[in-house]
Amino acid sequence: MNWERGIYFTRSRPYKKNDQATIESERNHLVRRNAFYYRYDTSDERVLLKRLWRLVGDRLNYLTPTIEPVGYATGVAADSTTSRGPRSAGYCRPQQEAEMTAYRDALSPARLARDITDLQTRLTVMAKEKTE
């Protein structure tokens, strides 16, 4: 056991988000907006969270518009989606570009929103009782 080695595992206190401020500051807006402040610690909840993060990542990376700098010297920016970044920078092979484009085109924003809401509802029902 890790007690002999002087390693202790602890959780942050419930509803005290500043306990882990450095971790939460990076992606807090995504985590708290999509998974709320509940505690998820069962294997069923982890399975649902894994599915939720996949959907949230698809929405963020393929469907969320961002401002992409075109030229720093002129200060010009163009509206685009984040999935264009690696492709326009020349990091992808043509086959990878085609796969990413096909995947993006197959995504349905309405279906993503419904699936995310469904998973959030299921997670809330599972975790609400033990968190409160």
DSSP file with accessible surface (Angstrom, degrees, kcal/mol):
  #  RESIDUE AA STRUCTURE BP1 BP2  ACC     N-H-->O    O-->H-N    N-H-->O    O-->H-N    TCO  KAPPA ALPHA  PHI   PSI    X-CA   Y-CA   Z-CA
    1    1 A M    >         0   0  157      0, 0.0     3,-0.8     0, 0.0     4,-0.4   0.000 360.0 360.0 360.0 157.4    0.0    0.0    0.0
    2    2 A N  T 3 > +     0   0   57      1,-0.2     5,-2.3     2,-0.2     4,-0.4   0.560 360.0  82.1 -79.0  -8.4    1.1    3.6   -0.6
    3    3 A W  T > 5S+     0   0  140      1,-0.2     3,-1.1     2,-0.2    -1,-0.2   0.883  87.9  55.7 -63.4 -36.6    0.8    4.5    3.1
    4    4 A E  T < 5S+     0   0  151     -3,-0.8    -1,-0.2     1,-0.3    -2,-0.2   0.818 107.2  49.8 -64.7 -30.0    4.2    3.0    3.8
    5    5 A R  T 3 5S-     0   0  193     -4,-0.4    -1,-0.3    -3,-0.3    -2,-0.2   0.462 116.6-112.5 -87.2  -3.4    5.8    5.2    1.1
    6    6 A G  T < 5S+     0   0   42     -3,-1.1     2,-0.6    -4,-0.4    -3,-0.2   0.741  71.1 138.7  78.6  23.5    4.2    8.4    2.5
    7    7 A I      < -     0   0   79     -5,-2.3     2,-0.4     2,-0.0    -1,-0.3  -0.893  29.9-173.5-103.9 124.0    1.9    8.9   -0.5
    8    8 A Y        -     0   0  140     -2,-0.6     2,-0.5    -3,-0.1    -5,-0.0  -0.953  13.8-150.2-121.3 134.6   -1.6    9.9    0.3
    9    9 A F        +     0   0  160     -2,-0.4     2,-0.3     2,-0.0    -2,-0.0  -0.898  24.7 170.9-103.3 129.1   -4.5   10.3   -2.1
   10   10 A T        -     0   0  125     -2,-0.5     2,-0.3     0, 0.0    -2,-0.0  -0.904  24.9-135.1-132.5 161.9   -7.1   12.9   -1.3
   11   11 A R        -     0   0  150     -2,-0.3     2,-0.1     1,-0.1    -2,-0.0  -0.817  31.7-104.5-108.6 157.3  -10.1   14.5   -2.9
   12   12 A S        -     0   0   37     -2,-0.3     3,-0.1     1,-0.1     5,-0.1  -0.378  48.3 -91.1 -73.7 160.9  -10.9   18.1   -2.9
   13   13 A R    >   -     0   0  141      3,-0.2     3,-1.7     1,-0.1     6,-0.2  -0.446  51.1 -92.7 -72.3 144.9  -13.7   19.2   -0.7
   14   14 A P  T 3  S+     0   0   80      0, 0.0    -1,-0.1     0, 0.0    24,-0.1  -0.311 107.6   5.3 -59.7 138.1  -17.2   19.2   -2.1
   15   15 A Y  T 3  S+     0   0  137     22,-0.3     2,-0.5     1,-0.1     3,-0.1   0.676  99.1 113.5  62.6  20.1  -18.2   22.6   -3.6
   16   16 A K    X   +     0   0  108     -3,-1.7     3,-1.7     1,-0.1     4,-0.3  -0.726  35.4 170.4-116.8  79.8  -14.8   24.1   -3.1
   17   17 A K  G >   +     0   0   91     -2,-0.5     3,-0.9     1,-0.3     7,-0.2   0.727  68.7  69.3 -69.3 -16.7  -13.5   24.5   -6.6
   18   18 A N  G >  S+     0   0  127      1,-0.2     3,-1.2     2,-0.1    -1,-0.3   0.581  76.7  83.1 -77.6  -7.6  -10.5   26.5   -5.5
   19   19 A D  G <  S+     0   0   59     -3,-1.7    -1,-0.2     1,-0.3    -2,-0.1   0.858 108.1  24.2 -61.1 -34.4   -8.9   23.4   -4.0
   20   20 A Q  G <> S+     0   0   74     -3,-0.9     4,-2.5    -4,-0.3     3,-0.4  -0.326  81.0 147.7-124.4  51.1   -7.7   22.4   -7.4
   21   21 A A  H <>  +     0   0   47     -3,-1.2     4,-1.9     1,-0.2     5,-0.1   0.850  68.3  54.0 -61.0 -37.5   -7.6   25.9   -9.0
   22   22 A T  H  > S+     0   0  120      2,-0.2     4,-0.6     1,-0.2    -1,-0.2   0.899 113.2  42.7 -68.3 -35.9   -4.6   25.2  -11.2
   23   23 A I  H >> S+     0   0  119     -3,-0.4     4,-0.7     1,-0.2     3,-0.7   0.935 118.1  44.6 -72.7 -45.0   -6.1   22.1  -12.8
   24   24 A E  H 3X S+     0   0   25     -4,-2.5     4,-1.3     1,-0.2    -2,-0.2   0.743  99.2  70.8 -74.5 -21.9   -9.6   23.6  -13.1
   25   25 A S  H 3< S+     0   0   92     -4,-1.9    -1,-0.2    -5,-0.3     4,-0.2   0.832  94.7  54.8 -67.8 -28.2   -8.4   27.0  -14.5
   26   26 A E  H << S+     0   0  145     -3,-0.7    -1,-0.2    -4,-0.6    -2,-0.2   0.948 131.3   4.6 -72.1 -49.5   -7.4   25.5  -17.9
   27   27 A R  H >X S+     0   0  126     -4,-0.7     4,-2.5     1,-0.1     3,-0.5   0.070  88.8 122.1-124.7  24.9  -10.6   23.8  -18.9
   28   28 A N  H 3X>S+     0   0   38     -4,-1.3     4,-2.6     1,-0.2     5,-0.5   0.885  72.1  58.1 -58.5 -40.7  -13.0   24.8  -16.2
   29   29 A H  H 3>5S+     0   0   98     -4,-0.2     4,-1.0     1,-0.2    -1,-0.2   0.889 112.6  40.2 -61.6 -35.3  -15.4   26.4  -18.6
   30   30 A L  H <>5S+     0   0   21     -3,-0.5     4,-1.7     2,-0.2     5,-0.3   0.925 117.9  46.2 -76.4 -45.1  -15.8   23.1  -20.5
   31   31 A V  H  X>S+     0   0   52     -4,-2.5     4,-3.1     1,-0.2     5,-0.5   0.963 118.3  39.1 -65.2 -52.0  -15.9   20.8  -17.6
   32   32 A R  H  X5S+     0   0   58     -4,-2.6     4,-0.9     1,-0.2    -1,-0.2   0.842 115.4  52.6 -72.3 -31.0  -18.3   22.8  -15.4
   33   33 A R  H  <<S+     0   0  153     -4,-1.0    -1,-0.2    -5,-0.5    -2,-0.2   0.862 123.8  27.5 -70.3 -32.8  -20.6   23.8  -18.3
   34   34 A N  H  <5S+     0   0    4     -4,-1.7    -2,-0.2    -5,-0.1    -3,-0.2   0.724 135.1  25.8-104.2 -26.8  -20.9   20.2  -19.5
   35   35 A A  H ><5S-     0   0    5     -4,-3.1     3,-0.7    -5,-0.3    -3,-0.2   0.432  90.8-153.8-118.2  -3.3  -20.5   18.0  -16.4
   36   36 A F  T 3<< -     0   0   67     -4,-0.9    -1,-0.2    -5,-0.5    -2,-0.1  -0.086  44.0 -55.9  63.9-159.4  -21.6   20.5  -13.6
   37   37 A Y  T 3  S+     0   0  101     -5,-0.1   -22,-0.3    -4,-0.1    -1,-0.2   0.140  92.2 122.3-106.5  19.0  -20.3   20.2  -10.0
   38   38 A Y    <   -     0   0   51     -3,-0.7     2,-0.5   -24,-0.1    90,-0.1  -0.398  63.9-115.6 -80.7 161.4  -21.4   16.7   -9.3
   39   39 A R        -     0   0   91     88,-0.3     2,-0.6    -2,-0.1    91,-0.1  -0.846  26.8-169.2 -98.1 126.1  -19.0   13.9   -8.2
   40   40 A Y        +     0   0   38     -2,-0.5    87,-0.0     1,-0.1    83,-0.0  -0.955  28.0 140.1-116.9 114.6  -18.7   11.0  -10.6
   41   41 A D        +     0   0   54     -2,-0.6     2,-0.2     0, 0.0    -1,-0.1   0.369  39.4  93.0-139.6   7.2  -16.9    8.0   -9.2
   42   42 A T  S  > S-     0   0   53      1,-0.1     4,-2.1     0, 0.0     5,-0.2  -0.637  78.5-116.9 -99.0 163.0  -18.6    4.8  -10.3
   43   43 A S  H  > S+     0   0   73     -2,-0.2     4,-2.0     1,-0.2     5,-0.2   0.875 115.2  54.9 -67.0 -34.5  -17.7    2.8  -13.4
   44   44 A D  H  > S+     0   0  104      1,-0.2     4,-2.0     2,-0.2    -1,-0.2   0.906 109.0  48.1 -63.8 -40.7  -21.1    3.5  -15.0
   45   45 A E  H  > S+     0   0    3      1,-0.2     4,-2.7     2,-0.2    -2,-0.2   0.894 109.1  53.3 -67.0 -38.4  -20.6    7.3  -14.6
   46   46 A R  H  X S+     0   0  139     -4,-2.1     4,-2.3     2,-0.2    -1,-0.2   0.889 107.0  52.1 -64.9 -36.7  -17.1    7.1  -16.0
   47   47 A V  H  X S+     0   0   86     -4,-2.0     4,-1.9     2,-0.2    -1,-0.2   0.939 112.1  45.6 -63.4 -45.4  -18.5    5.3  -19.1
   48   48 A L  H  X S+     0   0    7     -4,-2.0     4,-2.6     1,-0.2    -2,-0.2   0.896 111.4  52.8 -65.1 -39.3  -21.0    8.0  -19.6
   49   49 A L  H  X S+     0   0   24     -4,-2.7     4,-2.9     2,-0.2     5,-0.2   0.898 106.2  53.5 -62.9 -39.5  -18.4   10.7  -19.0
   50   50 A K  H  X S+     0   0  165     -4,-2.3     4,-1.5     1,-0.2    -1,-0.2   0.923 111.5  45.3 -61.7 -43.1  -16.2    9.2  -21.7
   51   51 A R  H  X S+     0   0  121     -4,-1.9     4,-1.9     2,-0.2    -2,-0.2   0.904 112.7  52.1 -65.7 -39.8  -19.0    9.3  -24.2
   52   52 A L  H  X S+     0   0    0     -4,-2.6     4,-2.9     1,-0.2     5,-0.2   0.929 108.0  50.0 -62.1 -46.0  -19.9   12.9  -23.1
   53   53 A W  H  X S+     0   0   92     -4,-2.9     4,-2.5     1,-0.2    -1,-0.2   0.852 107.5  54.9 -66.8 -30.9  -16.3   14.2  -23.6
   54   54 A R  H  X S+     0   0  150     -4,-1.5     4,-2.2    -5,-0.2    -1,-0.2   0.946 112.4  42.9 -63.8 -45.5  -16.1   12.7  -27.0
   55   55 A L  H  X S+     0   0   30     -4,-1.9     4,-2.4     2,-0.2    -2,-0.2   0.911 114.5  49.5 -67.5 -42.9  -19.3   14.5  -28.1
   56   56 A V  H  X S+     0   0    7     -4,-2.9     4,-2.7     1,-0.2     5,-0.2   0.912 111.1  50.9 -62.8 -40.6  -18.2   17.8  -26.4
   57   57 A G  H  X S+     0   0   21     -4,-2.5     4,-3.2    -5,-0.2     5,-0.3   0.907 109.2  50.2 -63.8 -40.7  -14.8   17.5  -28.1
   58   58 A D  H  X>S+     0   0   14     -4,-2.2     4,-2.3     2,-0.2     5,-0.7   0.925 112.3  47.3 -62.7 -43.8  -16.4   17.0  -31.5
   59   59 A R  I  X>S+     0   0   80     -4,-2.4     4,-1.4     3,-0.2     5,-0.7   0.932 117.4  42.8 -63.7 -42.8  -18.6   20.0  -31.0
   60   60 A L  I  X5S+     0   0   46     -4,-2.7     4,-0.6     3,-0.2    22,-0.4   0.940 121.1  38.5 -68.0 -46.2  -15.7   22.1  -29.8
   61   61 A N  I  <5S+     0   0   81     -4,-3.2    22,-0.5    -5,-0.2    -2,-0.2   0.765 130.1  23.9 -82.0 -25.2  -13.2   21.0  -32.5
   62   62 A Y  I  <5S+     0   0   37     -4,-2.3    -3,-0.2    -5,-0.3    -2,-0.2   0.705 130.1  29.0-111.5 -26.9  -15.4   20.7  -35.5
   63   63 A L  I  <<S+     0   0   52     -4,-1.4    -3,-0.2    -5,-0.7    -4,-0.1   0.519  89.4  95.0-118.6  -8.6  -18.4   23.0  -35.0
   64   64 A T     << -     0   0   48     -5,-0.7    18,-0.9    -4,-0.6     2,-0.1  -0.779  69.9-133.0 -89.8 120.0  -17.4   25.9  -32.8
   65   65 A P  E     +A   81   0A  98      0, 0.0     2,-0.3     0, 0.0    16,-0.2  -0.433  30.4 176.4 -71.1 144.4  -16.3   29.0  -34.8
   66   66 A T  E     -A   80   0A  47     14,-3.0    14,-2.1    -2,-0.1     2,-0.6  -0.881  36.1-103.6-136.0 170.5  -13.1   30.7  -33.7
   67   67 A I  E     -A   79   0A 109     -2,-0.3    12,-0.2    12,-0.2    14,-0.0  -0.891  35.7-165.5 -98.8 120.5  -11.0   33.5  -34.9
   68   68 A E  E     -A   78   0A  47     10,-2.4    10,-2.2    -2,-0.6     2,-0.1  -0.928  21.4-122.4-109.4 122.5   -7.9   32.2  -36.7
   69   69 A P  E     -A   77   0A  66      0, 0.0     8,-0.2     0, 0.0     3,-0.1  -0.424  26.8-179.1 -66.0 133.8   -5.0   34.6  -37.3
   70   70 A V  E    S+     0   0A  97      6,-2.0     2,-0.3     1,-0.3     7,-0.2   0.795  73.3   4.6 -98.5 -41.2   -4.2   34.9  -41.0
   71   71 A G  E  >> -A   76   0A  23      5,-1.5     4,-1.2     1,-0.1     5,-0.8  -0.948  53.1-161.7-149.0 124.4   -1.3   37.4  -40.7
   72   72 A Y  T  45S+     0   0  201     -2,-0.3    -1,-0.1     2,-0.2     5,-0.0   0.846  91.8  58.1 -74.6 -32.0    0.3   38.7  -37.6
   73   73 A A  T  45S+     0   0  107      1,-0.2    -1,-0.2     2,-0.1    -2,-0.0   0.907 116.7  32.6 -66.3 -39.0    1.9   41.7  -39.3
   74   74 A T  T  45S-     0   0  106      2,-0.1    -1,-0.2     0, 0.0    -2,-0.2   0.641 100.9-129.4 -92.7 -15.9   -1.4   43.1  -40.7
   75   75 A G  T  <5 +     0   0   64     -4,-1.2     2,-0.3     1,-0.3    -3,-0.2   0.691  53.1 154.7  76.0  16.3   -3.5   42.0  -37.8
   76   76 A V  E   < -A   71   0A  79     -5,-0.8    -6,-2.0    -7,-0.0    -5,-1.5  -0.592  20.2-173.9 -80.3 138.5   -6.0   40.4  -40.2
   77   77 A A  E     -A   69   0A  54     -2,-0.3     2,-0.4    -8,-0.2   -10,-0.0  -0.953  10.0-153.0-131.2 152.5   -8.1   37.5  -38.9
   78   78 A A  E     -A   68   0A  42    -10,-2.2   -10,-2.4    -2,-0.3     2,-0.3  -0.973  22.5-116.6-125.8 141.0  -10.6   35.2  -40.6
   79   79 A D  E     +A   67   0A 125     -2,-0.4     2,-0.3   -12,-0.2   -12,-0.2  -0.565  54.3 139.0 -72.3 135.3  -13.5   33.4  -39.1
   80   80 A S  E     -A   66   0A   9    -14,-2.1   -14,-3.0    -2,-0.3     2,-0.3  -0.921  51.2 -95.6-156.8-178.7  -13.1   29.6  -39.3
   81   81 A T  E >   -A   65   0A  25     -2,-0.3     3,-1.8   -16,-0.2     4,-0.4  -0.807  35.7-114.8-106.8 157.8  -13.6   26.5  -37.4
   82   82 A T  T >  S+     0   0   46    -18,-0.9     3,-1.1   -22,-0.4   -20,-0.2   0.756 109.9  68.8 -65.6 -22.1  -10.9   24.9  -35.3
   83   83 A S  T 3> S+     0   0    8    -22,-0.5     4,-0.6     1,-0.2    -1,-0.3   0.694  90.8  63.2 -71.6 -15.3  -10.7   21.8  -37.5
   84   84 A R  H <> S+     0   0  114     -3,-1.8     4,-3.0     1,-0.1     5,-0.3   0.702  83.8  81.3 -78.0 -19.9   -9.2   23.9  -40.3
   85   85 A G  H <> S+     0   0   22     -3,-1.1     4,-1.7    -4,-0.4     6,-0.2   0.955  95.1  37.4 -54.4 -60.4   -6.1   24.8  -38.3
   86   86 A P  H  4>S+     0   0   52      0, 0.0     5,-2.1     0, 0.0     6,-0.6   0.877 119.5  51.1 -62.5 -33.8   -4.0   21.6  -38.8
   87   87 A R  H ><5S+     0   0   35     -4,-0.6     3,-1.1     1,-0.2    -2,-0.2   0.940 111.0  45.0 -70.5 -44.7   -5.2   21.4  -42.4
   88   88 A S  H 3<5S+     0   0   83     -4,-3.0    -1,-0.2     1,-0.3    -3,-0.2   0.780 109.1  57.7 -72.1 -23.1   -4.4   24.9  -43.4
   89   89 A A  T 3<5S-     0   0   58     -4,-1.7    -1,-0.3    -5,-0.3    -2,-0.2   0.555 113.9-116.4 -82.5  -7.3   -1.0   24.8  -41.7
   90   90 A G  T < 5S+     0   0   59     -3,-1.1    -3,-0.2    -4,-0.4    -2,-0.1   0.714  77.8 125.9  83.3  19.9    0.0   21.8  -43.9
   91   91 A Y      < +     0   0  187     -5,-2.1     2,-0.3    -6,-0.2    -4,-0.2   0.646  57.2  72.8 -82.9 -17.8    0.3   19.3  -41.0
   92   92 A C  S    S-     0   0   25     -6,-0.6    -2,-0.0    -5,-0.2     0, 0.0  -0.777  77.4-126.0-104.1 147.4   -2.1   16.7  -42.5
   93   93 A R     >  -     0   0  151     -2,-0.3     4,-2.5     1,-0.1     5,-0.2  -0.446  37.3-104.9 -77.1 159.5   -1.6   14.3  -45.4
   94   94 A P  H  > S+     0   0  109      0, 0.0     4,-2.3     0, 0.0     5,-0.2   0.878 122.4  53.3 -56.2 -36.8   -4.3   14.5  -48.1
   95   95 A Q  H  > S+     0   0  122      2,-0.2     4,-2.3     1,-0.2     5,-0.2   0.917 109.5  48.0 -65.1 -41.7   -5.9   11.3  -46.9
   96   96 A Q  H  > S+     0   0   65      2,-0.2     4,-2.7     1,-0.2     5,-0.2   0.902 110.3  52.6 -64.7 -39.7   -6.1   12.6  -43.3
   97   97 A E  H  X S+     0   0   73     -4,-2.5     4,-2.5     1,-0.2    -2,-0.2   0.924 109.6  48.6 -59.5 -45.1   -7.7   15.8  -44.6
   98   98 A A  H  X S+     0   0   62     -4,-2.3     4,-2.5    -5,-0.2    -2,-0.2   0.906 111.9  49.0 -63.3 -40.7  -10.3   13.8  -46.5
   99   99 A E  H  X S+     0   0  111     -4,-2.3     4,-2.4     2,-0.2    -2,-0.2   0.916 112.3  47.7 -65.5 -43.2  -11.1   11.8  -43.4
  100  100 A M  H  X S+     0   0   40     -4,-2.7     4,-2.7     2,-0.2     5,-0.2   0.913 113.0  48.7 -64.7 -40.8  -11.4   14.8  -41.2
  101  101 A T  H  X S+     0   0   38     -4,-2.5     4,-2.6    -5,-0.2    -2,-0.2   0.928 112.1  48.1 -65.7 -43.5  -13.6   16.6  -43.7
  102  102 A A  H  X S+     0   0   62     -4,-2.5     4,-1.4     2,-0.2    -2,-0.2   0.911 112.7  49.0 -63.8 -40.8  -15.9   13.5  -44.1
  103  103 A Y  H  X S+     0   0   77     -4,-2.4     4,-0.7     2,-0.2     3,-0.3   0.936 112.6  47.6 -64.0 -45.3  -16.1   13.2  -40.3
  104  104 A R  H >< S+     0   0   54     -4,-2.7     3,-1.0     1,-0.2    -2,-0.2   0.915 110.7  51.4 -61.8 -43.4  -17.0   16.8  -39.9
  105  105 A D  H 3< S+     0   0  107     -4,-2.6    -1,-0.2     1,-0.2    -2,-0.2   0.783 106.3  55.5 -66.8 -25.7  -19.6   16.7  -42.7
  106  106 A A  H 3< S+     0   0   68     -4,-1.4    -1,-0.2    -3,-0.3    -2,-0.2   0.645  87.1 101.0 -80.7 -14.5  -21.2   13.7  -41.0
  107  107 A L    <<  -     0   0   24     -3,-1.0     3,-0.1    -4,-0.7    -3,-0.0  -0.494  59.6-155.0 -73.6 139.6  -21.7   15.5  -37.7
  108  108 A S     >  -     0   0   38     -2,-0.2     4,-2.9     1,-0.1     5,-0.2  -0.962   6.4-155.3-113.9 116.0  -25.1   16.9  -37.0
  109  109 A P  H  > S+     0   0   85      0, 0.0     4,-2.3     0, 0.0     5,-0.2   0.893  96.7  49.9 -58.1 -38.2  -25.2   19.9  -34.6
  110  110 A A  H  > S+     0   0   53      2,-0.2     4,-2.3     1,-0.2     5,-0.2   0.922 112.2  46.5 -67.0 -43.5  -28.8   19.1  -33.5
  111  111 A R  H  > S+     0   0  117      2,-0.2     4,-2.8     1,-0.2     5,-0.2   0.910 111.5  52.2 -65.8 -40.0  -28.0   15.4  -32.9
  112  112 A L  H  X S+     0   0    6     -4,-2.9     4,-2.7     1,-0.2     5,-0.2   0.935 110.1  48.7 -59.7 -45.5  -24.8   16.4  -30.9
  113  113 A A  H  X S+     0   0   40     -4,-2.3     4,-2.5    -5,-0.2    -2,-0.2   0.917 112.7  47.6 -62.3 -42.9  -26.8   18.7  -28.7
  114  114 A R  H  X S+     0   0  155     -4,-2.3     4,-2.4     2,-0.2    -1,-0.2   0.926 113.4  47.5 -63.9 -44.3  -29.5   16.1  -28.1
  115  115 A D  H  X S+     0   0   64     -4,-2.8     4,-2.4     2,-0.2    -2,-0.2   0.899 112.6  49.1 -65.5 -40.4  -27.0   13.4  -27.2
  116  116 A I  H  X S+     0   0    2     -4,-2.7     4,-2.6    -5,-0.2    -2,-0.2   0.942 112.4  48.0 -63.9 -45.4  -25.0   15.8  -24.9
  117  117 A T  H  X S+     0   0   77     -4,-2.5     4,-2.3    -5,-0.2    -2,-0.2   0.907 111.0  51.5 -62.7 -40.5  -28.2   16.8  -23.1
  118  118 A D  H  X S+     0   0   78     -4,-2.4     4,-2.3     2,-0.2    -1,-0.2   0.938 111.7  46.0 -62.4 -45.8  -29.3   13.2  -22.8
  119  119 A L  H  X S+     0   0    2     -4,-2.4     4,-2.7     1,-0.2     5,-0.2   0.898 111.5  52.5 -65.1 -39.5  -25.9   12.2  -21.2
  120  120 A Q  H  X S+     0   0   28     -4,-2.6     4,-2.5     2,-0.2    -1,-0.2   0.917 109.7  49.2 -61.7 -42.0  -26.0   15.2  -18.9
  121  121 A T  H  X S+     0   0   80     -4,-2.3     4,-2.3     2,-0.2    -2,-0.2   0.932 112.1  47.6 -63.2 -45.4  -29.4   14.2  -17.7
  122  122 A R  H  X S+     0   0  104     -4,-2.3     4,-2.0     1,-0.2    -2,-0.2   0.916 113.4  47.9 -63.5 -42.0  -28.4   10.6  -17.0
  123  123 A L  H  X S+     0   0    1     -4,-2.7     4,-2.3     1,-0.2     5,-0.3   0.906 110.3  52.4 -65.2 -40.2  -25.2   11.7  -15.2
  124  124 A T  H  X S+     0   0   31     -4,-2.5     4,-2.4    -5,-0.2     5,-0.2   0.924 109.6  48.5 -62.5 -43.6  -27.2   14.2  -13.1
  125  125 A V  H  X S+     0   0  110     -4,-2.3     4,-0.6     1,-0.2    -1,-0.2   0.916 114.2  46.8 -63.1 -40.8  -29.7   11.6  -12.0
  126  126 A M  H  < S+     0   0   71     -4,-2.0     4,-0.3    -5,-0.2    -2,-0.2   0.875 124.0  29.7 -70.4 -36.3  -26.9    9.1  -11.1
  127  127 A A  H  X S+     0   0    0     -4,-2.3     4,-1.7    -5,-0.2   -88,-0.3   0.673  97.9  81.7-102.4 -16.6  -24.7   11.6   -9.2
  128  128 A K  H  X S+     0   0   94     -4,-2.4     4,-2.3    -5,-0.3    -3,-0.1   0.914  90.8  50.5 -61.0 -45.3  -27.1   14.1   -7.7
  129  129 A E  H  < S+     0   0  179     -4,-0.6    -1,-0.2     1,-0.2    -2,-0.1   0.914 115.1  40.8 -63.4 -44.3  -28.2   12.0   -4.7
  130  130 A K  H  4 S+     0   0   91     -4,-0.3    -1,-0.2     1,-0.2    -2,-0.2   0.747 114.7  52.8 -78.4 -22.0  -24.7   11.2   -3.5
  131  131 A T  H  <        0   0   23     -4,-1.7    -2,-0.2    -3,-0.1    -1,-0.2   0.876 360.0 360.0 -80.2 -38.7  -23.3   14.6   -4.1
  132  132 A E     <        0   0  149     -4,-2.3    -3,-0.1    -5,-0.2    -2,-0.1   0.727 360.0 360.0 -80.2 360.0  -26.0   16.5   -2.2
